[in-house]
Amino acid sequence: MRTDRARGHDLRHHGDAEVRDDGARLTDLAVNVRADTPPLWLRERIAGSLAGLAAYPDGRAARAAVAARHEVPVERVLLTAGAAEAFVLLARGLTVHHPVVVHPQFTEPEAALRDAGHTVGRVLLREEDGFRLDPAAVPEDADLVVVGNPTNPTSVLHPAATIAELARPGRTLVVDEAFLDAVPGEREALAGRTDVPGLVVLRSLTKTWGLAGLRIGYVLAAPETITALERAQPLWPVSTPALAAALACMEPRAVAEAAHAAHRVATDRAHLVAGLREFASDGLRVVEPAQGPFVLVRLPKAADVRRHLRDLGFAVRRGDTFPGLGEEWLRLAVRDRGTVNSFLQALDQAVTLAQH
């Protein structure tokens, strides 16, 4: 696997690495994809598209469905092979001189920019500030700024108004909303906003619908930005099954199901956080308030704890590959109450083993 160890961090390490190879024996709290997905009705829609594989993909209907879902003109929508592809298109398709990435966050934006030959500036949010965004910390000369909301891995949900303060004439403001549909009511969403200059919003269908293996996401931006990104794309970048999934996931019943799932995730997350607080005497600290389908924790000997958890049948995400974090950090995906209870029991054992 190709790695980018820029400034000591492996920017190409992701949660799937924790469950690759022998991961089938593990309960997965490392990957931020909703468990028990995709649902049957979505699998059937995808399967039904296979009869059309002889034809080249036609994304017009799916693109129009995304536009309707966010109440924007179709010219403001670009379908991509997963949201990760959009970071590559941004790095290669736009004229950028001073890109800045707000960390800790998903590392692919910086990796894509570096691969395209850019020198990337970093703004590191601080633990003592709750990893909250301070617009004043972003250099004025930055002509591309990338920020996640809610941010992976901190699970911090930044106010939309705070993010909008980053907008400037001549600046592209990229907001990664890959997990925003897992927030009840999609609070603080910027998707669909057309009044923020230079705004580019990325969305993914991977997380809520369990489509990591299908690769489908989209970009919402001004038409001229969409045109520039489209020029950087290969022909027919999104497959027919992925287009069928996008069309299905934009339908009202799917949007309603995602909204219901977001409330369930919030309830399960509260249960996980309450259990984690019981480890405060062991030095464990949860970054709160967590608003995404995952939580970030800091604890002594986290690397040892992670190893013992693996021996006990649980995979969790190491945090030291995220700029701004170190070896004492772990990210935990939110799972159902029963899975969380089993995990907390294993964590109790892992912490005890790490202390000896």
N, C-alpha and C positions, 0 to 999 in steps of 0.2 A: 504494500500500500504506500502511495506517495505521501510524504509528510512535509509539513512546513513548520520548522521549529523556530519560528521568528521570535527573537527575544526570549528564548527558553521555553516557549509553549508549543505543543504539538497541535497546530490549528486544524489538522485533518483528523483528529481523534473525535469520534462521536459515540453516542450511547450504544449503538449497535455492536461496537467492538466488544462490549462487555458480555454479549450473549452469542457471539460468533463461535463456530466450531462446537464446543461442548455446551453451549448455552441452552440446548433443549431440556436439559435436566434442571434448569434454574427457573425460579419464579422471577419474572422480569420487572424490576423497578428502575431499570436503567434507561429504557427507551420511552420517550414521551408520546406514545401512540395509545389511544384509548383501547382498553382491553375488550375482547369479545366483538371485534369489528373486523371487516365490514359486516353490516347486518345482512340478513338473507335477501331482503328486497333489493339491496344494492348489488349484491353478488349476481342476482338474477338479471338485473339490468345490464351489468357488464358482460355476463355470459351471452345475453341476447345480441350483443353487438358483434360477436365473433363471426356471424354469418356475413358481415360486410367487410371482412378483412381484405378481400380482393381489390377493393376500391381504395384510392388514396384518401387519407383523413380529410374531412370537411368540418372545420371548427366554427362555422358561422352560427349555427344554432346554439352551441354551448357558449360562445362569446356573447351572443345576444341575451342568453339566460343570466349570465353573470352581470351584464349591464343592467338588466331589469331588477335583479336582486339588490343592487346597490344604487339603483335609480340614477344612473349616469348614462351618457351617450355611449354607444358601442365603440366609438373611436377612442374612448378612454380605457379600453380593456385589452390586455394581451394575455393569452393563455400560454402557460409554460410547462415544461416537463418537471414539475415540482417547483416550489418556491426557490430552491437552491439554484436552479438554472437562472432565475432572474438576477441573482447576484453576479453571475458570470456575464450576463448581458449588460448589466449596468457598468461593470468594470471595463468591458470591451467596446460597448456601443456609445458611451457618452464621452465627451471631452472633459477630462477632469485633471486638475493640477494639484489640489491640496485636499485629498480625501481624509476624513476623520471617522473613526469608528468608536462609538461609546461602549465601553466594556465595564464589567463582565457581560458578555452576551454571546450568542451563537457566533462561532468563529469563521464560518464560511464566507461572510462578506469581506473580511480582511484577507483571507486566503485568496479569494478570487481577485481582489484588487492587486495583491502582490504578484500573483501569476500573470496579470496583465501589465506588469512592469511599473506599477505605482509605488511610491513611497507613502506609507500609511501612517497618519498620526493617530494617537490613542488618547481618549479621555477616560480615565479610570475613576468610576464612581466608588465611594468609600463605604466600608462597612459601618463606620461610626455615624454616617448619614443615612443609614438604612438603604444604601445603594440607590438613593433617589437622584433624579436628574436635576442638575443645576445648569440651566441654559448658558449662564455666564462663563461656565468652564470650557465651552466650546470656542476655539479660536475664531475670530471674526473673518479670517481669510480662508476658512474652510469652504470649498465650493461643492463638496458632497459630504453629507453627514448621515451616518447610519445608526439607528437606535431601534431596539426591540420593545414591543409593548403588547402584552406583558412580557417582560424580559426573561429569556432563557439564559442562565439558570437561576436567577435570583427570585423569580416569581413576583417581581415588583410591577405594579400597574401604574404607569405614570399618567398624570392628568393630561388629557388631550390639549388643554390650553397651554400647559407647560411645554409640551413638544412643539406646538405651533409657534411658540416664541423663538424657536430655532430657525424659522423661515426667514430668508433674506433674498433680495433681488440677486439673481445670478447664482444662487445656491440650490442644489438638488437635495431635498430632505427625504431620506428613505426611511420609512417606518415598517418594520417587520411585524406584521400582525398575524403570524402563523398560528398563534394560540388565542387570538382574541375571541373566536367563536366559542371558546371554553369558558369565557367570563359571562356570568349571568347578565342578560340584557345587553351584552357587548358594550359595556360601559367604557367610556373614553376612546371609542373607535374613531378613527379618522377616515376609514374607508368610506367613499362616497362624497367626501368633502371636495369641493372645487374652488373654495375661497382661500386656500392656503398656497401661496406661491411656491412653485417647485416641488410640490408634494408628490411622492411616489409611495404607494402603499402596496405591500406584498401580502398575499393570502395563500394559505395552503389547505388542501383537502386531505392531507396525509394524516394529521393528528387526530381530528375528531372522528374521521371515517375509517381509519386503519388502512390507508392506501399507499403506504410507503413503497410497496413493490410495484405500484402502477405509475407513479410520478405524475402528479397533476397539481398545479397551482395557478395563480394568476397575478397580474400586475394591474393596478389602477393608477393612472397618471394622465397628465395633459396629453392631447393628441400628438403633439410634436415629439414628446418624449417616447410615447408608444411607437411612433414611426421609427425613431432612432434605434430603439431596442429590437424592433421587428427586423430591421436590416441586419442586425448582428446574429439573428437566429438562423439555423439551418432550415431548409424546406421541410414542411410537414413535421414539426418538432413534437407534436402531441399526438399520441396514437389514437386510433378509433375507440378502443375500450376506455381510455382515459377521458376522451371527449364524452362518451356515454355516461361515465361517472360524474363528470362536471355538470352535465345537463340534469342528471337525476338529483344531485345534491343542491341544486338551486331551486328545486320545486318547493312549494309552501310546506308540504308535509315533512320534507327533509329539514328545512329551516326550523320547523317546530320541534322536530326530534332532537336536533342539535341544541336548541334552547333548553329542552328538558334535561338533556345529558349534562349541560353546563351546571344546572342546579344540583344534579346528583353528584357531580365532581366536587362542587363546593361543600356539600355535606360530608362526603368522604374525606376531603382534605381537612376539614375541621376535626374529624375523628383522628386522622393521622397526626396533626399538629398537637392535639391534646395528649396523645400518647407519647410523642417526642418530648414534650415538656417535662414528663416524668423523669427524664434523664438529665435534668439540669444539674443535679448533684454530681454527675459524672463529667460535667464540663460541656455538655451538648447545648448548642444554641441554635434556634430556628430563626431564619430571617422572616420577620413578620412586618405587616400583614401579607401573607402569601395570597396571590390572586390567580395564579395559573394552575394547570393540572400537574404541578410538581412543586416540591419545596427544596430549599437549599439549607443545609445544616453545616455547622462547624463543630468539630469535636476533636479532642486529643487523639493522637494515634489513628487518624482516620484511615490511613492506608492499611494498617493492621486490621482494623475493624472491617474494612471492605473485603479483605482476604478471608477473614473468618466467616463473614456473611456468605461468601461464595461457597465455602466448605459446608455451610448450613443450608445451602440451597437457594440463596437469594443474590441476584445481581443488582448492584447499584452503580450509579455513575460517578466516577472520580471527578473532582473539581479542579485539579491543578492544571488542566489543559486550557482553562479559561484565563485569559489575561486579567489580572487583578485579584486572582484567587491563588491559594497555595495548596499544599498537600493535606491540610487539615479540613478540607471542604468535600462534601458529598452532595449530590443531587438525587432526590428520591421522587419517582413518579407516583402520583396518586392512584391508588387501587381501591377495590371494594372493601367493605368493613372486615369481612372474613380474612382476606389476604393481608390487610393491614395488621390485624390482631396476630396472625402467624408471624408476620415480619417483626413486630415489636418484641415478641418472645425471642426470636432469633437475634435481634439486636441486643437484647439484654445479655444473652450468652456471649455474643461477639465482643461487647464492651468489656465484660468480665475477663474473657480470654486475652484481650489486648492489654489489660492492665497487669497481667502476670508475665 
